[in-house]
């Protein structure tokens, strides 16, 4: 996966599905594991992890644990953990995530909503059990 997947290397499962740079896919995709897209997808994607290479173009919405955008997205991104837009990445649409990283040179046109992870609840419960 090269450097574009380095941020997820500790968290992601093995690459489960791949759409090559010469591939044009029309329709919705729902898959477990990690999906890497280097081609064009017209449709919605649901995957555990999504990596969009520099040649990727997604026209649709995505729901995932984490998303790396190296190419172009025209649609809404929703990630429970993190969204990273690389230097050549372009996103037009809404972003919803708990962590957002936008590299210098990246383009983001739209709206972002960020939420806190619910780790504080676990910490409070642990403290109550100790006392």
Biotite code that builds the C-alpha atoms (Angstrom):
import biotite.structure as struc

atoms = struc.array([
    struc.Atom([0.000, 0.000, 0.000], chain_id="A", res_id=1, res_name="UNK", atom_name="CA", element="C"),
    struc.Atom([3.006, 2.313, 0.250], chain_id="A", res_id=2, res_name="UNK", atom_name="CA", element="C"),
    struc.Atom([3.181, 5.504, 2.280], chain_id="A", res_id=3, res_name="UNK", atom_name="CA", element="C"),
    struc.Atom([-0.497, 6.400, 1.792], chain_id="A", res_id=4, res_name="UNK", atom_name="CA", element="C"),
    struc.Atom([-1.508, 3.549, 4.091], chain_id="A", res_id=5, res_name="UNK", atom_name="CA", element="C"),
    struc.Atom([1.157, 4.161, 6.725], chain_id="A", res_id=6, res_name="UNK", atom_name="CA", element="C"),
    struc.Atom([-1.165, 5.988, 9.154], chain_id="A", res_id=7, res_name="UNK", atom_name="CA", element="C"),
    struc.Atom([-3.477, 2.981, 9.321], chain_id="A", res_id=8, res_name="UNK", atom_name="CA", element="C"),
    struc.Atom([-0.787, 0.282, 9.389], chain_id="A", res_id=9, res_name="UNK", atom_name="CA", element="C"),
    struc.Atom([-1.292, -0.521, 13.084], chain_id="A", res_id=10, res_name="UNK", atom_name="CA", element="C"),
    struc.Atom([-5.091, -0.397, 12.977], chain_id="A", res_id=11, res_name="UNK", atom_name="CA", element="C"),
    struc.Atom([-6.112, -1.905, 9.674], chain_id="A", res_id=12, res_name="UNK", atom_name="CA", element="C"),
    struc.Atom([-6.724, -5.456, 8.709], chain_id="A", res_id=13, res_name="UNK", atom_name="CA", element="C"),
    struc.Atom([-5.123, -6.892, 5.580], chain_id="A", res_id=14, res_name="UNK", atom_name="CA", element="C"),
    struc.Atom([-6.214, -5.398, 2.277], chain_id="A", res_id=15, res_name="UNK", atom_name="CA", element="C"),
    struc.Atom([-9.506, -7.121, 1.513], chain_id="A", res_id=16, res_name="UNK", atom_name="CA", element="C"),
    struc.Atom([-10.617, -5.547, -1.766], chain_id="A", res_id=17, res_name="UNK", atom_name="CA", element="C"),
    struc.Atom([-8.948, -3.542, -4.509], chain_id="A", res_id=18, res_name="UNK", atom_name="CA", element="C"),
    struc.Atom([-10.259, -1.458, -7.419], chain_id="A", res_id=19, res_name="UNK", atom_name="CA", element="C"),
    struc.Atom([-7.416, -0.747, -9.859], chain_id="A", res_id=20, res_name="UNK", atom_name="CA", element="C"),
    struc.Atom([-6.591, 2.523, -11.602], chain_id="A", res_id=21, res_name="UNK", atom_name="CA", element="C"),
    struc.Atom([-8.050, 1.366, -14.951], chain_id="A", res_id=22, res_name="UNK", atom_name="CA", element="C"),
    struc.Atom([-11.294, 0.177, -13.345], chain_id="A", res_id=23, res_name="UNK", atom_name="CA", element="C"),
    struc.Atom([-14.595, 2.097, -13.431], chain_id="A", res_id=24, res_name="UNK", atom_name="CA", element="C"),
    struc.Atom([-17.156, 0.673, -10.985], chain_id="A", res_id=25, res_name="UNK", atom_name="CA", element="C"),
    struc.Atom([-20.801, 1.774, -10.903], chain_id="A", res_id=26, res_name="UNK", atom_name="CA", element="C"),
    struc.Atom([-22.892, 0.689, -7.887], chain_id="A", res_id=27, res_name="UNK", atom_name="CA", element="C"),
    struc.Atom([-22.728, 0.469, -4.105], chain_id="A", res_id=28, res_name="UNK", atom_name="CA", element="C"),
    struc.Atom([-19.950, -1.428, -2.344], chain_id="A", res_id=29, res_name="UNK", atom_name="CA", element="C"),
    struc.Atom([-20.277, -3.015, 1.109], chain_id="A", res_id=30, res_name="UNK", atom_name="CA", element="C"),
    struc.Atom([-17.256, -4.955, 2.329], chain_id="A", res_id=31, res_name="UNK", atom_name="CA", element="C"),
    struc.Atom([-15.466, -6.029, 5.487], chain_id="A", res_id=32, res_name="UNK", atom_name="CA", element="C"),
    struc.Atom([-11.803, -5.194, 6.001], chain_id="A", res_id=33, res_name="UNK", atom_name="CA", element="C"),
    struc.Atom([-9.865, -2.633, 3.995], chain_id="A", res_id=34, res_name="UNK", atom_name="CA", element="C"),
    struc.Atom([-10.854, -1.419, 0.533], chain_id="A", res_id=35, res_name="UNK", atom_name="CA", element="C"),
    struc.Atom([-8.283, 0.337, -1.642], chain_id="A", res_id=36, res_name="UNK", atom_name="CA", element="C"),
    struc.Atom([-9.558, 2.287, -4.644], chain_id="A", res_id=37, res_name="UNK", atom_name="CA", element="C"),
    struc.Atom([-7.278, 3.622, -7.376], chain_id="A", res_id=38, res_name="UNK", atom_name="CA", element="C"),
    struc.Atom([-9.957, 3.801, -10.095], chain_id="A", res_id=39, res_name="UNK", atom_name="CA", element="C"),
    struc.Atom([-13.373, 5.452, -10.334], chain_id="A", res_id=40, res_name="UNK", atom_name="CA", element="C"),
    struc.Atom([-16.364, 4.470, -8.207], chain_id="A", res_id=41, res_name="UNK", atom_name="CA", element="C"),
    struc.Atom([-19.837, 5.896, -8.796], chain_id="A", res_id=42, res_name="UNK", atom_name="CA", element="C"),
    struc.Atom([-21.828, 4.793, -5.776], chain_id="A", res_id=43, res_name="UNK", atom_name="CA", element="C"),
    struc.Atom([-21.742, 4.560, -2.006], chain_id="A", res_id=44, res_name="UNK", atom_name="CA", element="C"),
    struc.Atom([-19.052, 2.665, -0.103], chain_id="A", res_id=45, res_name="UNK", atom_name="CA", element="C"),
    struc.Atom([-19.291, 0.961, 3.282], chain_id="A", res_id=46, res_name="UNK", atom_name="CA", element="C"),
    struc.Atom([-16.041, -0.634, 4.507], chain_id="A", res_id=47, res_name="UNK", atom_name="CA", element="C"),
    struc.Atom([-14.084, -0.968, 7.746], chain_id="A", res_id=48, res_name="UNK", atom_name="CA", element="C"),
    struc.Atom([-11.227, 1.087, 6.274], chain_id="A", res_id=49, res_name="UNK", atom_name="CA", element="C"),
    struc.Atom([-11.091, 2.955, 2.949], chain_id="A", res_id=50, res_name="UNK", atom_name="CA", element="C"),
    struc.Atom([-7.941, 4.063, 1.145], chain_id="A", res_id=51, res_name="UNK", atom_name="CA", element="C"),
    struc.Atom([-8.398, 6.238, -1.940], chain_id="A", res_id=52, res_name="UNK", atom_name="CA", element="C"),
    struc.Atom([-5.168, 6.439, -3.961], chain_id="A", res_id=53, res_name="UNK", atom_name="CA", element="C"),
    struc.Atom([-4.045, 9.526, -5.886], chain_id="A", res_id=54, res_name="UNK", atom_name="CA", element="C"),
    struc.Atom([-5.758, 8.299, -9.090], chain_id="A", res_id=55, res_name="UNK", atom_name="CA", element="C"),
    struc.Atom([-9.056, 7.495, -7.316], chain_id="A", res_id=56, res_name="UNK", atom_name="CA", element="C"),
    struc.Atom([-12.298, 9.362, -7.960], chain_id="A", res_id=57, res_name="UNK", atom_name="CA", element="C"),
    struc.Atom([-15.282, 8.585, -5.745], chain_id="A", res_id=58, res_name="UNK", atom_name="CA", element="C"),
    struc.Atom([-18.700, 9.976, -6.665], chain_id="A", res_id=59, res_name="UNK", atom_name="CA", element="C"),
    struc.Atom([-20.775, 8.937, -3.663], chain_id="A", res_id=60, res_name="UNK", atom_name="CA", element="C"),
    struc.Atom([-20.939, 8.716, 0.117], chain_id="A", res_id=61, res_name="UNK", atom_name="CA", element="C"),
    struc.Atom([-18.762, 6.634, 2.446], chain_id="A", res_id=62, res_name="UNK", atom_name="CA", element="C"),
    struc.Atom([-19.254, 5.175, 5.924], chain_id="A", res_id=63, res_name="UNK", atom_name="CA", element="C"),
    struc.Atom([-16.148, 3.670, 7.521], chain_id="A", res_id=64, res_name="UNK", atom_name="CA", element="C"),
    struc.Atom([-13.958, 3.484, 10.625], chain_id="A", res_id=65, res_name="UNK", atom_name="CA", element="C"),
    struc.Atom([-11.212, 5.414, 8.840], chain_id="A", res_id=66, res_name="UNK", atom_name="CA", element="C"),
    struc.Atom([-10.681, 7.013, 5.428], chain_id="A", res_id=67, res_name="UNK", atom_name="CA", element="C"),
    struc.Atom([-7.517, 8.177, 3.653], chain_id="A", res_id=68, res_name="UNK", atom_name="CA", element="C"),
    struc.Atom([-8.126, 10.436, 0.644], chain_id="A", res_id=69, res_name="UNK", atom_name="CA", element="C"),
    struc.Atom([-5.272, 10.680, -1.839], chain_id="A", res_id=70, res_name="UNK", atom_name="CA", element="C"),
    struc.Atom([-7.498, 11.381, -4.869], chain_id="A", res_id=71, res_name="UNK", atom_name="CA", element="C"),
    struc.Atom([-10.844, 13.064, -5.450], chain_id="A", res_id=72, res_name="UNK", atom_name="CA", element="C"),
    struc.Atom([-14.159, 12.663, -3.609], chain_id="A", res_id=73, res_name="UNK", atom_name="CA", element="C"),
    struc.Atom([-17.470, 14.205, -4.602], chain_id="A", res_id=74, res_name="UNK", atom_name="CA", element="C"),
    struc.Atom([-19.680, 13.085, -1.732], chain_id="A", res_id=75, res_name="UNK", atom_name="CA", element="C"),
    struc.Atom([-19.989, 12.839, 2.032], chain_id="A", res_id=76, res_name="UNK", atom_name="CA", element="C"),
    struc.Atom([-17.438, 11.078, 4.241], chain_id="A", res_id=77, res_name="UNK", atom_name="CA", element="C"),
    struc.Atom([-18.400, 9.620, 7.626], chain_id="A", res_id=78, res_name="UNK", atom_name="CA", element="C"),
    struc.Atom([-15.665, 7.935, 9.677], chain_id="A", res_id=79, res_name="UNK", atom_name="CA", element="C"),
    struc.Atom([-15.937, 6.797, 13.290], chain_id="A", res_id=80, res_name="UNK", atom_name="CA", element="C"),
    struc.Atom([-12.194, 7.200, 13.950], chain_id="A", res_id=81, res_name="UNK", atom_name="CA", element="C"),
    struc.Atom([-10.280, 9.341, 11.427], chain_id="A", res_id=82, res_name="UNK", atom_name="CA", element="C"),
    struc.Atom([-10.309, 11.012, 8.030], chain_id="A", res_id=83, res_name="UNK", atom_name="CA", element="C"),
    struc.Atom([-7.000, 12.016, 6.460], chain_id="A", res_id=84, res_name="UNK", atom_name="CA", element="C"),
    struc.Atom([-6.841, 14.148, 3.307], chain_id="A", res_id=85, res_name="UNK", atom_name="CA", element="C"),
    struc.Atom([-3.391, 13.858, 1.721], chain_id="A", res_id=86, res_name="UNK", atom_name="CA", element="C"),
    struc.Atom([-1.596, 16.685, -0.133], chain_id="A", res_id=87, res_name="UNK", atom_name="CA", element="C"),
    struc.Atom([-3.100, 15.765, -3.542], chain_id="A", res_id=88, res_name="UNK", atom_name="CA", element="C"),
    struc.Atom([-6.515, 14.906, -2.088], chain_id="A", res_id=89, res_name="UNK", atom_name="CA", element="C"),
    struc.Atom([-9.674, 16.825, -3.018], chain_id="A", res_id=90, res_name="UNK", atom_name="CA", element="C"),
    struc.Atom([-12.950, 16.525, -1.115], chain_id="A", res_id=91, res_name="UNK", atom_name="CA", element="C"),
    struc.Atom([-16.206, 18.255, -2.050], chain_id="A", res_id=92, res_name="UNK", atom_name="CA", element="C"),
    struc.Atom([-18.927, 17.383, 0.455], chain_id="A", res_id=93, res_name="UNK", atom_name="CA", element="C"),
    struc.Atom([-19.584, 16.945, 4.157], chain_id="A", res_id=94, res_name="UNK", atom_name="CA", element="C"),
    struc.Atom([-17.143, 15.301, 6.554], chain_id="A", res_id=95, res_name="UNK", atom_name="CA", element="C"),
    struc.Atom([-18.153, 13.739, 9.880], chain_id="A", res_id=96, res_name="UNK", atom_name="CA", element="C"),
    struc.Atom([-15.423, 12.222, 12.068], chain_id="A", res_id=97, res_name="UNK", atom_name="CA", element="C"),
    struc.Atom([-13.743, 12.361, 15.476], chain_id="A", res_id=98, res_name="UNK", atom_name="CA", element="C"),
    struc.Atom([-10.238, 13.117, 14.072], chain_id="A", res_id=99, res_name="UNK", atom_name="CA", element="C"),
    struc.Atom([-9.498, 15.097, 10.908], chain_id="A", res_id=100, res_name="UNK", atom_name="CA", element="C"),
    struc.Atom([-6.125, 15.591, 9.231], chain_id="A", res_id=101, res_name="UNK", atom_name="CA", element="C"),
    struc.Atom([-5.753, 17.831, 6.173], chain_id="A", res_id=102, res_name="UNK", atom_name="CA", element="C"),
    struc.Atom([-2.301, 18.049, 4.601], chain_id="A", res_id=103, res_name="UNK", atom_name="CA", element="C"),
    struc.Atom([-0.922, 21.260, 3.125], chain_id="A", res_id=104, res_name="UNK", atom_name="CA", element="C"),
    struc.Atom([-1.943, 21.436, -0.530], chain_id="A", res_id=105, res_name="UNK", atom_name="CA", element="C"),
    struc.Atom([-5.120, 19.403, -0.030], chain_id="A", res_id=106, res_name="UNK", atom_name="CA", element="C"),
    struc.Atom([-8.485, 20.828, -1.092], chain_id="A", res_id=107, res_name="UNK", atom_name="CA", element="C"),
    struc.Atom([-11.618, 20.605, 1.046], chain_id="A", res_id=108, res_name="UNK", atom_name="CA", element="C"),
    struc.Atom([-14.823, 22.338, -0.022], chain_id="A", res_id=109, res_name="UNK", atom_name="CA", element="C"),
    struc.Atom([-17.754, 21.633, 2.246], chain_id="A", res_id=110, res_name="UNK", atom_name="CA", element="C"),
    struc.Atom([-18.674, 21.333, 5.888], chain_id="A", res_id=111, res_name="UNK", atom_name="CA", element="C"),
    struc.Atom([-17.110, 19.310, 8.674], chain_id="A", res_id=112, res_name="UNK", atom_name="CA", element="C"),
    struc.Atom([-18.658, 18.043, 11.900], chain_id="A", res_id=113, res_name="UNK", atom_name="CA", element="C"),
    struc.Atom([-16.469, 16.584, 14.599], chain_id="A", res_id=114, res_name="UNK", atom_name="CA", element="C"),
    struc.Atom([-17.472, 14.552, 17.620], chain_id="A", res_id=115, res_name="UNK", atom_name="CA", element="C"),
    struc.Atom([-15.571, 13.376, 20.665], chain_id="A", res_id=116, res_name="UNK", atom_name="CA", element="C"),
    struc.Atom([-14.800, 9.713, 21.131], chain_id="A", res_id=117, res_name="UNK", atom_name="CA", element="C"),
    struc.Atom([-16.638, 8.164, 24.094], chain_id="A", res_id=118, res_name="UNK", atom_name="CA", element="C"),
    struc.Atom([-13.470, 7.119, 25.958], chain_id="A", res_id=119, res_name="UNK", atom_name="CA", element="C"),
    struc.Atom([-14.297, 9.399, 28.940], chain_id="A", res_id=120, res_name="UNK", atom_name="CA", element="C"),
    struc.Atom([-17.236, 7.196, 29.946], chain_id="A", res_id=121, res_name="UNK", atom_name="CA", element="C"),
    struc.Atom([-14.938, 4.183, 30.361], chain_id="A", res_id=122, res_name="UNK", atom_name="CA", element="C"),
    struc.Atom([-12.493, 6.199, 32.478], chain_id="A", res_id=123, res_name="UNK", atom_name="CA", element="C"),
    struc.Atom([-15.248, 7.386, 34.820], chain_id="A", res_id=124, res_name="UNK", atom_name="CA", element="C"),
    struc.Atom([-16.607, 3.859, 35.286], chain_id="A", res_id=125, res_name="UNK", atom_name="CA", element="C"),
    struc.Atom([-13.115, 2.564, 36.056], chain_id="A", res_id=126, res_name="UNK", atom_name="CA", element="C"),
    struc.Atom([-12.588, 5.246, 38.732], chain_id="A", res_id=127, res_name="UNK", atom_name="CA", element="C"),
    struc.Atom([-15.905, 4.438, 40.376], chain_id="A", res_id=128, res_name="UNK", atom_name="CA", element="C"),
    struc.Atom([-14.973, 0.759, 40.725], chain_id="A", res_id=129, res_name="UNK", atom_name="CA", element="C"),
    struc.Atom([-11.649, 1.611, 42.417], chain_id="A", res_id=130, res_name="UNK", atom_name="CA", element="C"),
    struc.Atom([-13.211, 3.728, 45.179], chain_id="A", res_id=131, res_name="UNK", atom_name="CA", element="C"),
])
